[in-house]
Amino acid sequence: MAKDCCLQKRLAEPEAVWRDGSTTRARRPPRSVELPAVADFISLPFYDLFSENGHVPEIRKNLPPLLTGVRRSILEIGAGTGLITTSLAGWTPAEIFALEPSAGMRGILLSRLSSQPELLNRVTVLPCDALSVTLGGPVEAVVMINVMYALEPDYRKRLWPVLAASLETAGLLVFTWRDGGPWAPHPLQELGSRQVGRHTYAVLSEIADTDGEAYRARYLHRITEGDKIISEEELTGYAYRPPWNVLERELVTAGFTQAEGAEGLLAWRLA
Ligand SMILES: C[S@@+](CC[C@H](N)C(=O)[O-])C[C@H]1O[C@@H](n2cnc3c(N)ncnc32)[C@H](O)[C@@H]1O
């Protein structure tokens, strides 16, 4: 079975509240939901809270120079909640195709777009996964920010030719990548927390084991008020960090030549 198919989601049962006002944990076992292959470790309510101060500022600093000269069309793979989509629209006059398979993420993306109505005639939201992309014509650039970890190796290998077919001659492909292979195993630890009114939103992660470029991760998304747990969502599954030589071979085979990138970003051009 492909490793990415086994992502598991577990939601803690909320506390039961009795008539006398006392509370107790419900006795039913936690619900467990099998997520489809394109799902990943995201808990929707947490995403913007943690990303606005996470990878997004660095991308907003390093990506614009790579897009100099891009004016007509951009395909964004894994657009998420649109944090990068709206920036792309601000940096370039290009028409944007924001591809996002998760209905929940698309909902937030569309909400973000509707708060900037001037973008509604320039951004098309594509409700599909990357391998299923079909466009009316080739685009000038493809951008893929923080998506690689969610792509199982065989899926990723099949993706590059699909992106090549979506690009104009000499089209630009930019995506995030970090060297160093999978994260080292570590026990459950807090990655960060944000305060929202009386509640604390915390993200914890554990890396259980690694296997080549894959690592098995467990994420807990926890909301608390003081000592009381309001909700807890657990996601476990595999993520991927391909090494340079593997990635280079896949991209060259698909017809790409490396161009000058930036900190945390690789750039490739279709030959
Ligand atoms: C960490 S989020 C990044 C979102 C956005 N690019 C950003 O930087 O804020 C990863 C996104 O990739 C999407 N994704 C996961 N697998 C995908 C696939 N096979 N094709 C396209 N998008 C995918 C997820 O639904 C999620 O929205």
The ligand as a MOL file (V3000), in Angstrom:
LIG
                    3D

  0  0  0     0  0            999 V3000
M  V30 BEGIN CTAB
M  V30 COUNTS 27 29 0 0 0
M  V30 BEGIN ATOM
M  V30 1 C 1.2380 23.0990 3.8140 0
M  V30 2 S -0.0670 23.4040 2.7040 0 CHG=1
M  V30 3 C 0.6520 24.7110 1.7260 0
M  V30 4 C -0.4130 25.6400 1.2070 0
M  V30 5 C 0.1430 26.8920 0.5090 0
M  V30 6 N 0.9570 26.5230 -0.6240 0
M  V30 7 C 0.9210 27.7220 1.4800 0
M  V30 8 O 2.1470 27.7890 1.3400 0
M  V30 9 O 0.3050 28.3040 2.3920 0 CHG=-1
M  V30 10 C 0.0030 22.0240 1.5750 0
M  V30 11 C -1.1390 22.0470 0.5870 0
M  V30 12 O -0.8830 21.0730 -0.4150 0
M  V30 13 C -2.0990 20.4730 -0.7530 0
M  V30 14 N -1.8320 19.1620 -1.3720 0
M  V30 15 C -1.5230 18.0050 -0.7570 0
M  V30 16 N -1.4060 17.0150 -1.6690 0
M  V30 17 C -1.6220 17.5790 -2.8770 0
M  V30 18 C -1.6460 17.0850 -4.2050 0
M  V30 19 N -1.4240 15.8030 -4.4620 0
M  V30 20 N -1.9280 17.9430 -5.2070 0
M  V30 21 C -2.1410 19.2660 -4.9530 0
M  V30 22 N -2.1360 19.7870 -3.7130 0
M  V30 23 C -1.8790 18.9620 -2.6890 0
M  V30 24 C -2.8370 20.3670 0.5680 0
M  V30 25 O -4.2310 20.1810 0.3850 0
M  V30 26 C -2.4720 21.6840 1.2200 0
M  V30 27 O -3.3980 22.6930 0.9550 0
M  V30 END ATOM
M  V30 BEGIN BOND
M  V30 1 1 1 2
M  V30 2 1 2 3
M  V30 3 1 2 10
M  V30 4 1 3 4
M  V30 5 1 4 5
M  V30 6 1 5 6
M  V30 7 1 5 7
M  V30 8 2 7 8
M  V30 9 1 7 9
M  V30 10 1 10 11
M  V30 11 1 11 12
M  V30 12 1 11 26
M  V30 13 1 12 13
M  V30 14 1 13 14
M  V30 15 1 13 24
M  V30 16 1 14 15
M  V30 17 1 14 23
M  V30 18 2 15 16
M  V30 19 1 16 17
M  V30 20 1 17 18
M  V30 21 2 17 23
M  V30 22 1 18 19
M  V30 23 2 18 20
M  V30 24 1 20 21
M  V30 25 2 21 22
M  V30 26 1 22 23
M  V30 27 1 24 25
M  V30 28 1 24 26
M  V30 29 1 26 27
M  V30 END BOND
M  V30 END CTAB
M  END
